[in-house]
Amino acid sequence: MKEHLGRGLSALIPDKEEREDLKAHLSTLPIERIKRNPLQPRLVIDDESLMELAESIKANGIIQPIIVNKTAGSDYELIAGERRLQAAKLAGLDSVPVVIRSVDKKEQLQLAIVENIQRKDLDPIEEARAYQTLVEDFSLTHQEIAQIVGKDRPTISNCIRLLKLPVEIQALVSEGKLSSGHARAILSIDPEYQLLFAQHIIKYHLTVRQAEEKAKTFVPQQEKPKSQETNPEILKSLEKDLHKILGLKVKVKERGGKGKITLEYSSPEELKHLKELLNTLRRD
């Protein structure tokens, strides 16, 4: 089966030479008998595109059959064709054309991934989760997954790495506010600052290249703590106390938590008195 999966969707919809075999498996099933694939990697389908497909199905019918797997019971489980099945329901169809296959759970997930990826139906996070399921549940290596979906191993590994991002950033990627290229740039940042960097990319509309360069020097700006201003009454009281001690006119000014104390003398005698006072304090 793995060899066929490497061919992509041709493993699901046979080519010209295999059409006789297709006829043997082609059938029509009531929609209600087709159960959703629990391993379906695609979690979100755009409502607008789904309605467009439903209108097309109303006008032209379903051109490409849905792929289903016969379950142990009397029902059938979807392998590929999630959008077509949902659109058929919206179009009011009671039954749909199907190709019935007999595959195990691993092959079922692999086929679903292949279809969604080759049609670009998965967002980067859905794709990463699908690959991770193949790793964790079916013990496939990144190289084996690459062969299945027709991509190189580094691409698979980089995709799975996106799952190391905080869930808030994963959501931004799924929503299309950040690309997978942006996400990889964010991964190079200290985890403590990744969300701040993601917000920075969105705020300044950075390209992937710009984000990669910025990631090398990104340092989040820390807000300076607001300085606490001294109560003006305390400053006035300090001026009076110093005047009593020094016998001079005293002015205390403060701004932003910092300030200065100004002493004014009006005669040489007042300056001499201040010097004598300081000498006395120094001896003590």
Residue pairs with C-beta under 8 A, 6 or more apart in sequence:
1 103
1 107
1 110
2 110
2 144
2 147
2 148
4 10
4 11
5 11
5 107
5 110
5 111
5 114
5 148
5 149
6 147
6 148
6 150
8 114
8 118
8 149
8 150
9 114
9 115
9 118
11 111
11 114
12 67
12 79
12 80
12 99
12 111
12 114
12 115
13 22
13 64
13 65
13 99
14 21
14 22
22 99
25 99
25 100
25 101
26 65
26 97
26 98
26 99
27 97
27 98
27 99
27 100
28 95
28 96
28 97
28 98
29 68
29 76
29 95
29 96
29 98
30 94
30 95
31 85
31 88
31 89
31 93
31 94
31 95
31 96
33 74
33 75
33 76
34 66
34 68
34 75
34 76
34 77
34 78
34 85
34 96
34 98
35 71
35 75
35 76
35 77
35 78
36 77
36 78
36 82
37 77
37 78
37 79
37 82
37 108
37 112
38 77
39 105
39 108
39 109
39 112
39 133
40 78
40 82
40 112
41 109
41 112
41 113
41 116
41 122
41 126
41 127
41 129
41 130
41 133
42 82
42 112
42 116
42 121
42 122
42 126
43 126
44 123
44 126
44 174
45 82
45 83
45 86
49 83
50 83
50 86
50 87
50 90
51 87
51 90
53 83
53 84
53 87
54 87
54 88
54 90
54 91
55 91
56 87
57 84
57 87
57 88
57 91
57 93
58 91
58 92
62 84
62 88
62 93
62 96
62 97
64 81
64 84
65 81
65 96
65 97
65 98
65 99
66 78
66 80
66 81
66 84
66 85
66 96
66 97
66 98
66 99
67 78
67 79
67 80
67 81
67 98
67 99
67 101
67 111
67 115
68 76
68 77
68 78
68 79
68 98
68 99
68 100
68 101
69 76
69 77
69 78
69 79
69 100
69 101
69 102
69 103
69 108
70 76
70 77
70 100
70 101
70 102
71 77
76 98
76 100
77 108
78 85
79 101
79 103
79 108
79 111
79 112
80 111
80 112
80 114
80 115
81 115
82 112
82 116
83 121
84 96
85 96
88 96
101 111
103 111
106 134
106 137
106 138
109 130
109 133
109 134
109 137
109 138
110 134
110 148
112 130
113 122
113 127
113 130
113 131
113 134
113 148
113 149
114 148
114 149
115 121
116 122
116 126
116 127
116 130
117 127
117 149
118 149
118 150
122 130
123 173
123 174
123 176
124 159
124 162
124 173
124 174
124 179
124 180
124 183
125 162
125 163
125 170
125 173
125 174
126 174
127 159
128 159
128 160
128 161
128 162
128 163
129 163
131 142
131 145
131 156
131 159
131 160
132 160
132 163
134 140
134 145
134 148
135 141
135 142
135 145
135 160
140 148
142 153
142 156
142 157
142 160
143 153
145 156
146 152
146 153
146 155
146 156
149 156
158 180
158 184
159 180
161 184
161 187
162 170
162 173
162 180
162 183
162 184
162 187
163 170
164 187
165 173
165 183
165 186
165 187
165 194
166 191
166 194
166 195
168 195
168 198
169 178
169 183
169 186
169 194
169 195
169 198
172 178
172 198
172 202
173 179
173 180
173 182
173 183
177 202
178 186
178 198
178 201
178 202
179 208
181 208
181 211
182 198
182 201
182 206
182 208
182 211
185 197
185 201
185 208
185 211
185 212
185 214
185 215
186 194
186 197
186 198
186 201
186 211
186 215
187 194
188 212
188 215
189 197
189 215
189 218
193 218
193 220
196 220
197 214
197 215
197 218
197 220
200 206
200 214
200 218
200 220
201 211
201 214
206 214
227 256
227 257
227 258
228 257
229 254
229 256
229 257
230 254
230 257
230 259
235 252
235 254
238 250
238 252
239 250
239 251
239 252
242 248
242 250
242 252
242 261
242 263
243 249
243 250
245 277
246 263
246 274
246 277
247 270
247 273
247 274
247 277
248 263
248 264
248 265
248 270
248 274
249 263
249 264
249 265
249 266
250 261
250 262
250 263
250 264
251 261
251 262
251 264
252 259
252 260
252 261
252 262
253 259
253 260
253 262
263 274
265 271
265 274
